[in-house]
């Protein structure tokens, strides 16, 4: 590895780690396109690197979010049952598909989720509906507004099913499953976007670990690339969590949607 490649990989890790922790995506949704499009790393090796980076993001961001009480731990542990099962299945399936199919599948999923998020952001106009008639209540202080947000969780079976799908996508594409879990928790269960992102970040490390050994067994792990990317992502994760404290939830939703839309376009065109 040349110094230029090392620096690019480290910087890319910091950027993707920041957005990953900020949005609850784990960084894989940005790191994989960066590795494939910029550094020319094969898609399966890029996915394996992303899985290691996702574990690093979750480890760093979860600790800080738990301290702020933004994470709904009971919901996260419940949804992880379906997510881990899906991740193992996805890790096995990934090695049966070609890189071209994986890339197109990845781009299509990002496009779908981004369009749904944009539609919802326009309808809400920056105001999230909060439900208090569900289960698993949660409370956190939104540092951007100074308000104490109290909410409950609705339609758990629906979001549990989406979590299984998210776990499958995580094992298949190495993205941590956050591209599905965050919108699902926000739109199906009515959880505020900040709590959804923090809870997703709490879960993604376990999800990624469930499929990491499959990529290792198939020889897709590159220790030097993995370690460099994870180091950058780890630093970016701390920055992302700090930024999330000050940003408004409506702005966070738009950032989430536009980032996914941009990456989807890049993958489709290239």
C-alpha positions as CSV (number, residue, x, y, z in Angstrom):
1,X,0.0,0.0,0.0
2,X,1.4,3.4,-1.0
3,X,1.3,6.5,1.2
4,X,-1.3,8.1,-1.1
5,X,-3.6,5.1,-0.9
6,X,-3.1,4.9,2.9
7,X,-4.0,8.6,3.4
8,X,-7.0,8.3,1.0
9,X,-8.3,5.3,2.8
10,X,-7.8,6.9,6.2
11,X,-9.5,10.2,5.1
12,X,-12.3,8.2,3.5
13,X,-12.8,6.3,6.7
14,X,-13.0,9.5,8.8
15,X,-15.7,11.0,6.4
16,X,-17.7,7.9,6.2
17,X,-17.4,7.3,9.9
18,X,-18.8,10.8,10.6
19,X,-21.8,10.3,8.4
20,X,-22.3,6.8,9.6
21,X,-22.5,7.7,13.3
22,X,-24.5,10.8,12.5
23,X,-27.2,8.8,10.5
24,X,-27.0,5.5,12.3
25,X,-25.7,3.7,9.1
26,X,-22.4,2.5,10.4
27,X,-20.5,4.1,7.5
28,X,-20.7,1.1,5.2
29,X,-23.3,2.8,3.0
30,X,-20.6,5.4,2.1
31,X,-17.4,3.4,2.6
32,X,-18.3,0.7,0.0
33,X,-18.8,3.1,-2.9
34,X,-15.6,4.9,-1.9
35,X,-13.6,1.7,-1.9
36,X,-15.0,0.5,-5.2
37,X,-15.2,3.7,-7.1
38,X,-12.2,5.6,-5.9
39,X,-9.7,3.0,-4.8
40,X,-10.8,0.2,-7.2
41,X,-11.1,-2.5,-4.6
42,X,-13.2,-5.5,-5.6
43,X,-16.8,-5.4,-4.3
44,X,-16.6,-8.5,-2.0
45,X,-13.4,-7.2,-0.4
46,X,-14.9,-3.7,0.0
47,X,-17.9,-5.3,1.7
48,X,-15.7,-7.2,4.1
49,X,-13.8,-4.0,4.9
50,X,-17.0,-2.2,5.5
51,X,-18.2,-4.9,8.0
52,X,-15.1,-4.3,10.1
53,X,-15.6,-0.6,9.9
54,X,-19.2,-0.9,10.9
55,X,-18.1,-2.8,14.0
56,X,-15.7,0.1,14.8
57,X,-18.4,2.7,14.3
58,X,-20.9,0.9,16.5
59,X,-18.4,0.5,19.3
60,X,-17.4,4.2,19.3
61,X,-20.8,5.7,18.7
62,X,-22.9,3.4,20.9
63,X,-21.0,4.3,24.1
64,X,-21.5,8.0,23.6
65,X,-25.2,7.6,22.7
66,X,-25.9,5.4,25.7
67,X,-24.4,8.1,27.9
68,X,-26.9,10.6,26.4
69,X,-29.8,8.1,26.8
70,X,-30.6,8.4,23.1
71,X,-30.5,4.7,22.6
72,X,-33.6,2.6,23.2
73,X,-31.8,-0.5,24.5
74,X,-34.9,-2.7,25.0
75,X,-36.0,-2.1,21.4
76,X,-32.5,-2.6,20.1
77,X,-32.1,-5.9,21.8
78,X,-35.5,-7.1,20.6
79,X,-34.9,-6.1,16.9
80,X,-31.4,-7.7,17.0
81,X,-33.0,-11.1,17.1
82,X,-34.4,-10.8,13.6
83,X,-31.4,-8.7,12.4
84,X,-28.7,-11.3,13.3
85,X,-30.7,-14.1,11.7
86,X,-31.0,-12.1,8.5
87,X,-27.3,-11.2,8.6
88,X,-26.1,-14.8,8.7
89,X,-28.4,-15.7,5.8
90,X,-27.1,-12.6,3.8
91,X,-23.5,-13.5,4.4
92,X,-24.0,-16.9,2.9
93,X,-26.0,-15.6,0.0
94,X,-23.4,-12.9,-0.9
95,X,-20.8,-15.4,-1.9
96,X,-23.2,-16.9,-4.5
97,X,-23.7,-13.6,-6.4
98,X,-21.5,-11.8,-8.7
99,X,-20.0,-8.3,-8.0
100,X,-22.1,-6.7,-10.7
101,X,-25.3,-8.0,-9.2
102,X,-24.3,-6.9,-5.7
103,X,-23.5,-3.4,-7.0
104,X,-26.8,-2.9,-8.8
105,X,-28.7,-4.3,-5.9
106,X,-27.0,-2.0,-3.5
107,X,-27.7,1.1,-5.8
108,X,-31.4,0.1,-6.2
109,X,-31.9,-0.2,-2.4
110,X,-30.3,3.2,-1.8
111,X,-32.5,4.8,-4.4
112,X,-35.7,3.4,-3.0
113,X,-34.9,4.4,0.6
114,X,-33.8,7.9,-0.3
115,X,-37.0,8.6,-2.2
116,X,-39.1,7.4,0.7
117,X,-37.2,9.6,3.1
118,X,-37.4,12.7,0.9
119,X,-41.2,12.3,0.5
120,X,-41.6,12.0,4.3
121,X,-39.3,15.0,5.0
122,X,-41.4,17.2,2.7
123,X,-44.6,16.0,4.3
124,X,-43.5,16.7,7.8
125,X,-41.9,20.1,7.1
126,X,-39.4,19.5,10.0
127,X,-41.9,18.5,12.6
128,X,-41.9,14.9,13.7
129,X,-45.1,13.3,15.1
130,X,-44.4,11.8,18.5
131,X,-46.5,8.9,19.8
132,X,-47.1,8.2,23.5
133,X,-49.6,5.4,23.2
134,X,-47.2,2.5,22.4
135,X,-44.8,0.4,24.4
136,X,-41.1,0.5,25.3
137,X,-41.1,4.2,26.3
138,X,-38.0,6.3,25.8
139,X,-36.8,9.7,26.9
140,X,-33.9,11.9,25.8
141,X,-32.9,15.5,25.7
142,X,-32.6,17.0,22.2
143,X,-29.5,19.3,22.5
144,X,-30.5,21.2,19.3
145,X,-33.7,22.4,20.9
146,X,-33.1,21.9,24.6
147,X,-36.4,20.0,24.8
148,X,-37.0,16.6,26.6
149,X,-38.5,14.2,24.0
150,X,-40.7,11.4,25.3
151,X,-41.9,8.7,23.0
152,X,-43.1,5.1,22.7
153,X,-42.7,2.4,20.1
154,X,-45.6,1.2,17.9
155,X,-46.1,-1.7,15.5
156,X,-43.2,-3.8,16.8
157,X,-44.0,-6.9,14.6
158,X,-43.7,-4.7,11.5
159,X,-40.3,-3.2,12.3
160,X,-39.1,-6.6,13.5
161,X,-39.8,-8.0,10.0
162,X,-37.9,-5.1,8.5
163,X,-35.0,-5.8,10.8
164,X,-34.8,-9.3,9.4
165,X,-34.6,-7.8,5.9
166,X,-32.1,-5.2,7.2
167,X,-29.9,-8.0,8.7
168,X,-30.0,-9.8,5.3
169,X,-28.9,-6.6,3.5
170,X,-26.1,-6.2,6.1
171,X,-24.7,-9.6,5.5
172,X,-25.3,-9.3,1.7
173,X,-23.9,-5.8,1.2
174,X,-21.9,-5.0,4.3
175,X,-23.9,-1.8,5.1
176,X,-24.9,-2.5,8.7
177,X,-28.6,-2.6,7.9
178,X,-29.1,1.0,9.0
179,X,-30.4,2.0,5.6
180,X,-33.6,0.0,6.4
181,X,-33.7,0.1,10.2
182,X,-33.5,3.9,10.7
183,X,-36.4,4.6,8.3
184,X,-38.4,1.6,9.6
185,X,-38.1,2.7,13.3
186,X,-38.9,6.3,12.3
187,X,-41.8,5.7,9.9
188,X,-43.3,2.4,11.1
189,X,-42.7,2.6,14.9
190,X,-42.9,6.4,15.2
191,X,-39.5,6.8,16.9
192,X,-37.8,10.3,16.6
193,X,-35.1,10.2,13.9
194,X,-32.3,10.9,16.4
195,X,-33.4,8.0,18.7
196,X,-33.8,5.8,15.6
197,X,-30.3,6.6,14.4
198,X,-28.7,6.1,17.8
199,X,-30.5,2.8,18.4
200,X,-29.5,1.6,14.9
201,X,-25.9,2.5,15.6
202,X,-26.1,0.5,18.8
203,X,-27.3,-2.6,16.9
204,X,-25.2,-2.6,13.8
205,X,-22.0,-3.8,15.4
206,X,-23.7,-7.0,16.5
207,X,-25.3,-7.4,13.1
208,X,-22.0,-7.0,11.3
209,X,-20.1,-9.4,13.6
210,X,-22.7,-12.1,12.8
211,X,-21.6,-12.1,9.1
212,X,-17.9,-11.1,9.4
213,X,-16.7,-14.6,9.9
214,X,-18.3,-15.8,6.6
215,X,-16.3,-13.2,4.6
216,X,-13.2,-14.2,6.6
217,X,-13.7,-17.8,5.8
218,X,-14.0,-17.0,2.0
219,X,-10.8,-15.0,2.0
220,X,-12.2,-11.6,1.4
221,X,-10.5,-9.9,4.4
222,X,-7.4,-7.7,3.7
223,X,-5.9,-6.9,7.1
224,X,-4.0,-3.8,6.0
225,X,-7.0,-2.2,4.3
226,X,-9.4,-3.3,7.1
227,X,-7.2,-1.8,9.9
228,X,-6.6,1.5,8.0
229,X,-10.3,2.0,7.2
230,X,-11.4,1.0,10.7
231,X,-9.0,3.5,12.2
232,X,-10.4,6.4,10.1
233,X,-14.0,5.3,10.7
234,X,-13.4,5.2,14.5
235,X,-12.2,8.8,14.6
236,X,-15.0,9.9,12.4
237,X,-17.6,8.2,14.6
238,X,-16.7,10.3,17.6
239,X,-17.1,13.4,15.4
240,X,-20.4,12.2,14.0
241,X,-22.0,11.7,17.4
242,X,-21.0,15.1,18.6
243,X,-22.4,16.8,15.5
244,X,-25.7,14.9,16.0
245,X,-26.2,16.6,19.3
246,X,-26.4,20.0,17.7
247,X,-28.3,19.3,14.4
248,X,-32.1,19.6,14.1
249,X,-34.0,16.4,13.4
250,X,-35.5,17.7,10.2
251,X,-32.1,18.6,8.8
252,X,-30.9,15.2,9.8
253,X,-33.7,13.5,7.8
254,X,-32.8,15.5,4.7
255,X,-29.1,14.7,5.0
256,X,-29.9,11.0,5.4
257,X,-32.0,11.0,2.2
258,X,-29.7,13.1,0.0
259,X,-26.6,11.1,1.0
260,X,-28.3,7.9,-0.1
261,X,-29.6,9.4,-3.3
262,X,-26.2,10.7,-4.3
263,X,-24.4,7.4,-3.7
264,X,-27.2,5.5,-5.5
265,X,-26.7,7.8,-8.6
266,X,-22.9,7.3,-8.5
267,X,-23.2,3.5,-8.5
268,X,-25.8,3.4,-11.2
269,X,-23.7,5.7,-13.6
270,X,-20.3,4.1,-13.0
